[in-house]
Amino acid sequence: QVQLVEFGGVLLQPGGSLTLSCAASGFTFSQHVMSWYRQAPGKERELVAAINPGGTSIHYADSMKGHLAISRDNAKSTVFLQMSSLKPEDTAVYYCKAVSLSETSRYYWGQGTQVTVSS
């Protein structure tokens, strides 16, 4: 059974930092591109960051460059997202996504974790 479970979403003040994690199971994690998306109320889901299986190729959304760090631990089948200097505009549900290298039409979504940035 495929599972992607996000952890770490919290309420925090502007300027704060946090790290999200996504624990995967039920598929070959090391053969999947991992990414983080977010969706704010009333807005479309957008890509935040992505990382290839070996962790050597990384992409960040232009709007958040300089405030993000995506990483993965293949031994633990976990992908992380470090965020800093958070703003109220970063408030959203953050989702983990896995995409198969061999079959790009095969992908999985986590249920999401809520990040709220507010004073």
N, C-alpha and C positions, 0 to 999 in steps of 0.2 A: 504494500500500500504506500503510495507516494504521499509524503508530507513535507511541507515547508512551514515552519512555525517561527514567527517573529517575536522577539523579546526586546525589552528596553524602553519602550515608549513611556514617557512621563510628562508631567506638567513641570515646566521650568520657566525662569524669568529670561527676558531678552538679554543677549550677550552670553548666555550659558552654553554649555557643551554637554554632549552625551554620545554614547555609543549604542547602536542597535545591533542586534545579532539575529541571524536566521539559521535555524538548525534544520538540516535536510535529512531525509531518509526515504528508502524505497526505490532509489535509483542510483546510478553511478555518478556521484557528485563531481568527481574529478574529470568527467567527460562533458561537463555542462558549463556554459557561460552563465555567470550569475550577475544579477543586476538588482538595483533598488529603484523603485518608483514611488511616487507619492501622489496623493489626490486630496485636494482641499475641498471643502464643501462647495458645491455648485461649479466646480471646475473639472476639466479633463485630467485623467491620470497622466503624469509626465515622468519621463526618465530622469533619474537623479544621478546614477552612476552604474558602471558595468565593469566587470573584470573577467578576463579569460581564464581557462582552467589552470594554467600555470602561474597566474598572477603577474605576468609580465606585460600585459596590455590592459590599460585602464582608461576609461572614459568618464568624464564628469560633465554635468550640465553646465553650460556657460554661466547661468545665473548663480551658481553656487561654487564656482571654481575658487580655490584658495581657502575654502571652509569645509572641505570634505576629504575623507580618506577612506577608500574602500579597500578591504583586504579579505583574504580567505585562508582557512585552515582546512586543507583537504583531508588531513588525518581525522579531523573532527566533523567533517562534512558541514562546516559552518562558514557563513560569510558575514562580515561585519561592515558597519558604516559608522565612521566617526564624524561627528558634526560639531562645529564650533561657531561662535559669534552668531548664535541663532536669533532670528527676528520673528515677530508675530506672524509675518508672511510665510514663515516656514511651518506654521501649524497645518498639519495634514495627517492623514493615515498613510503610513509608510509600508509598502509592500515589497516582498522578496519574490524574485522570479528566476526560474531556471530554464535554460534553453539548451536542447541537445545539440552537440556539435555535428553529429552525423545526420540528424533529422531535425532541421530547424523548425519544422511544423509541429514538433513535439515540444511543448512547454508546460510549465507548472507555475501556479501562483500560490503564495501564502495568503493567509486571511487578513494580514495587516496588523499594525500596532499604532496606536494613537500617540502623536507627539503634539503637545500644546505648548506654545510659547506665549506667555502673557504675564503682565505685571500685576 
